[in-house]
Amino acid sequence: MPPLPELVDCLWEGGGYGARRDRRPFRFQAFVPDPIAEWDRPLAGRAAEAVAQATAALRELQAAGTGHDLEALATPLLRAEALGSSFIEGLRASNKRLALAAYEPLAADATARAVLGNVRAMERAIAIGAERRRLRLGDLLEVHRILLEATTEERFAGVVRTKQNWIGGRGSSPRDAAFIPPPADRVAALFDDLITFVNLDDLPAIAQAAIAHAQFETIHPFGDGNGRAGRCLIHIILRRRGIAPRLVPPVSVVLATSARRYVAGLIDFREGRADDWVGAFADAVTRAARSTEGLRSRIDALLGEFVDRAGSPRADSVARKIILGLSAQPIVSAESAAMLYRVTPTAARAALNRLEAAGVFVPTRVGRRRDREWISDELFQLLDRFEHDLDGGEPLRTRRQVEDRP
């Protein structure tokens, strides 16, 4: 039997806002998980089998296709993962809305900025993992800072919490909370323990990512953004361990398929049923990897249709290069195309006008002939359908923190 976690008696000193009973002092218990730095528990049969299947599915995905195919998939997959991770927290945006926010950040609304922050944090997490070095506390603080930069929660960015937080309840106190993480004075030691665990190299990578993520969510080390930062940690581990060196499997999109099952898995972990959580997480990785093959086929088919629609431009033409680069560059201007494909802006604009006439692109600024951009609504619709096919769950709207008080 694994050691039991610790329940710490704490005092809520009252005050603040909310109902009268929430403003009165009362005692509550905070959950302190068992350390995991020396984790050596073997996986049971079902969990071990699920981890092996997920590992094989990821390796098959990384090995499939040409370098160009994988490069073309990298951007939409990363954005899908960030969108899925954000959706779990109740932040919903379409691929088109996200791409426009990335192209013109100053014009983005608060939700789009938050999701865009998730994209940038995920990019940084993957870059950290790609270095294949030991993880440091500063790496996770940096990912969290990038996540919340330029959002309404920027005050929490990159700062380990110094107050008690909780999940569920009414928000003004932890009285009716569904879960109360460790007291703030226990977070630093638990964070160090978690990082030591992440730096182990003798565990199956899928199991390590599952356990580290669940432990991170249990610690809840930040004032806000814990779920999204914890899912970035998954990809640090998968990239660091070399199991996903080229593509980001959209695990968060699959986890968002059933918010209740996801939460139940985290509860299983906290209550000592780690194998149940690891098995469920591994199943999500397998589904994410296999669904990516379908996305590759859909994108290839759509781009092939665009080439035909444009009159099959020759292989070295700007028009064909723009079409084949759509996955990575879904919003195109004459200037960006000229720089990317090393032609004059006049030549790029002419190609884009021809593609608009062929029904491949539509302009984002109707009525303007210069200084405008073009997009493919059909590509954005395809990407949204891909996520919708996987993601039919309800967003989690239960997280409330002391720091959220006005």
Phi, psi and omega in degrees: 000132176292155178300147179282144176292167183258138173252121186256127176287129182229160179247126170270117189280354176083189183087194178078222184229180179103193181297157183302318182294332178283339179272352177272150176296145174201164180258147177214170180244129176258146185267124176245113184288160174291141176300154183236002186301329181251032182301124178219027182278122179292148178283141175289169187307309183296315180293318180298319179295317180296320179295318179296319179295318180294319178299315180295319181296319179294318180294322177296319179297314182294330184275341186282151173079172178272171178302319180295318180300314182292321178298320180293329180279336190302313183293309179297328179291318179296318179293323178298318179296317179294320178295318179296316179297321179290322181298323178303329180267010178087012179257108187248129176211151176275165177299321180295315180298320180292317180297319178294323177294321179292325182286323183224076187302326183294339181265359184283148175277178187297318180294315180297322178295321179295317179291321177298322175299325177294320177300312182294322178294320178295320177300317180292321178300317180293321178296320178296314179297325182293340179287344175055036179247180178288136179286145177238157177304319180301331178295315181290325176295322179294315178301316181293321178298314179297321181303316187258000178301137176063024174246175179290347180254023186299337181297340179268354193298121174069019183240122175292136187296150177241006180232163176289140172234176182199168180240132179085188182080201186259358172094334185270342176199166180276014187304313184251024184295147174284329179207137179239111180292179183299153173302155185301327183285356177258353188293316185302313181294320179293323177297314179300318179298317179299316181295322176300318179296316181299329182277001174290149179236011184248017176246152172302134187300321181296315179296320179299317179296319180296313183293316180298318180296314181296321178294319178301313181293329178290318178293321181051064193284349185244164178289335178199163176080015183295317181298312181294318178295322179294329177280335169297322179300325177306315186281334170301314183291313181298321179285318181298321182278359175079014182269344177222065188283346187236330184228151176264110177291135184283065183297319182296326178298319179290318178300326180289346178304322177221096180300323182294319180294322178300311179297319179299324178295319177295323176294319176305315180299313182297329184267013174093005179258058185299324181299323179297316179293315181299318178297317179295318178296315179299321176300320179295320178296317179300314180296320179297317181295315183289326179293332181295327176298321177294322178296319179303314181295320180295316180295315179302317181295318181294316180294324175297322177294321178297319178300315179296317182297328181276004178087025179051062178299152185298160189299327183264009182281154178297321182300314180293320179297321179297316179299310184290341178266006186300323184300319180276331182234076186285346174239125188232134171243167178298321182291316181292321178293321179299316181292317184290321186253008172057053174230175178283152176303327179296316179294319180295318180295321178297317179296318180293323176297322178294320179291328175293317179296330180277355178085016177276319183240159166231146179285149177277341181235092183294136177096345179261134181264336180236162179055042177237173180235161178237149177222164172249105177299327181295322178293315179299320179296321177299314181294321177295321178296321178302313180290323180295323180299327180269329195246093178243014186274177178265139178294152176274122181236033189257353188277123178226142182231156175304320184294348180282354181296139179290000000 
